[in-house]
């Protein structure tokens, strides 16, 4: 039973629920240049750094489904965007095995921007509205910069949620 409770899904769900509640309640009152920072998207993108592209896509999809169920948006809309954000940020592991902090922040920002860009594209196909047009030039940089800043907190949190131990290098004994 104890091994079952150590599974990543039992860590991801409570953290995601708290972040979704924080996004819906507290973050609605915070506007940077007219844009609400997306902390749930930042968490999904930050999971790509320790977890890689595949695990981050899985985490983003699960958290996105939870977000869709909580907001009443079309099911799968945010799941696709958050999964794509995690996958894009997870590509940092292709560039470096243990990336520097600044490289991790850049890929989290890129992943968050890709995820945020995906949402109006999916809304265009699924519902009546969706395309932000000229506002997208303001939305994407704000979401990317806030996600990069939040990656300092969310990378270790996502490492814990995915049950990944930090890599340790040991000197070879001869």
Secondary structure in CASP SS format (residue, H / E / C, confidence):
PFRMAT SS
TARGET T0000
AUTHOR 0000-0000-0000
METHOD secondary structure of the structure
MODEL  1
X C 1.00
X H 1.00
X H 1.00
X H 1.00
X H 1.00
X C 1.00
X C 1.00
X H 1.00
X H 1.00
X H 1.00
X H 1.00
X H 1.00
X H 1.00
X H 1.00
X H 1.00
X H 1.00
X H 1.00
X H 1.00
X H 1.00
X H 1.00
X H 1.00
X H 1.00
X H 1.00
X H 1.00
X H 1.00
X C 1.00
X H 1.00
X H 1.00
X H 1.00
X C 1.00
X C 1.00
X E 1.00
X C 1.00
X C 1.00
X E 1.00
X C 1.00
X C 1.00
X C 1.00
X H 1.00
X H 1.00
X H 1.00
X H 1.00
X H 1.00
X H 1.00
X H 1.00
X H 1.00
X H 1.00
X H 1.00
X H 1.00
X H 1.00
X H 1.00
X H 1.00
X H 1.00
X H 1.00
X H 1.00
X H 1.00
X H 1.00
X H 1.00
X H 1.00
X H 1.00
X H 1.00
X H 1.00
X H 1.00
X H 1.00
X H 1.00
X H 1.00
X H 1.00
X H 1.00
X H 1.00
X H 1.00
X H 1.00
X C 1.00
X C 1.00
X C 1.00
X C 1.00
X C 1.00
X H 1.00
X H 1.00
X H 1.00
X H 1.00
X H 1.00
X H 1.00
X H 1.00
X H 1.00
X H 1.00
X H 1.00
X H 1.00
X H 1.00
X H 1.00
X H 1.00
X C 1.00
X H 1.00
X H 1.00
X H 1.00
X H 1.00
X C 1.00
X C 1.00
X C 1.00
X C 1.00
X C 1.00
X H 1.00
X H 1.00
X H 1.00
X H 1.00
X H 1.00
X H 1.00
X H 1.00
X H 1.00
X H 1.00
X H 1.00
X H 1.00
X H 1.00
X H 1.00
X H 1.00
X H 1.00
X H 1.00
X H 1.00
X H 1.00
X H 1.00
X H 1.00
X H 1.00
X H 1.00
X H 1.00
X H 1.00
X H 1.00
X H 1.00
X C 1.00
X C 1.00
X C 1.00
X C 1.00
X C 1.00
X C 1.00
X H 1.00
X H 1.00
X H 1.00
X H 1.00
X H 1.00
X H 1.00
X H 1.00
X H 1.00
X H 1.00
X H 1.00
X H 1.00
X H 1.00
X H 1.00
X H 1.00
X H 1.00
X H 1.00
X H 1.00
X H 1.00
X H 1.00
X H 1.00
X H 1.00
X H 1.00
X H 1.00
X H 1.00
X H 1.00
X H 1.00
X H 1.00
X H 1.00
X H 1.00
X C 1.00
X C 1.00
X C 1.00
X C 1.00
X C 1.00
X C 1.00
X C 1.00
X C 1.00
X C 1.00
X C 1.00
X C 1.00
X C 1.00
X C 1.00
END
